[in-house]
Amino acid sequence: MPLILRKGAVAPASVTIRIPPDIEIHCRPLDTPLWCQAEAMAREVGAASAATAEVPDGARMLGLGEYHLIAALADLSWSGWSGIIGEDDKPIPFERDLIRPLVDGWWDIAMLWYRKYTATRSGEVAEKNGFGSVAAGTDATAPNIAASAATLTAPVPEASPD
């Protein structure tokens, strides 16, 4: 679904990501500042761990980078959850200190959350790849709805003296 901004529109204060069968993770909506902050945190943690340990091969390094990004996004955005059950079959109340253990221990939940949480942004980025602004000043992904308009290869019309 495309993002449509209207004058006076306000982003929701929270979004809920549902993960089957019964888990809900409440989080801050994903926006550019949050994404950039998470990327910066992931790079910082990755650089610190690479400086103190043996640097893994390329594929492992990419995997660790994605893990650090997921963990940073969770740290920055999660505000609550429901459906997380402990070994005693009782709900585990949300606590910020439990985010990392959940991401580390239940990677399948973390990955499903990450994919759903970033799905809109990933679609927007993919849609724009290779489709920047063109010479006529329009977006290359936009349809040409003016049938009589000059094409991109047509010369600029001369001004009428009238």
C-alpha positions, 0 to 999 in steps of 0.5 A: 500500500503506498504512503499517502500524506495528507495535510494535517495527517498524523502518524499513528503513535504505535503499530502492532505486528501480529505473529502467528499464532498468538503473539503481538508486538507493539512498536513505534512506527518505522520512519527514516530517523528510526531506521537511520539510528538503528543502522548506526547502532548496528554498524557501531556494535559490528565495528566494536565486535570486529575490532575485538574478535576474529573477523568472520567470512563475508557471508557470516559478516552479512548475517551478523550485520542483519542480526545487529540491525534487527536487534537495534530496531527492536531495542528502539521500537518495541513498546510492549507485547502480548502472547510471550509465554514463559516456561511456567505457561504464564505470560511474560510481561514486557520489559525493555531488558527482555528484548535482547534475550527474546531476539537472541533466543527466539530468532524465528519470532525476531525474523518474522517481526522484522520482515513484517515491520520493514515490509512497507519500507522494503517495498518502497525502496524496491519500487524506487530502484532505477526510477529516479527523477527524469529530465522532464522533472517527473518521477519515472514511475509516474504514468504519463497522463497528459496525452498531448504532453511532449515526450522526453525526447521532444524539444522544448516548445518555443514561447509564443510572442502573443 
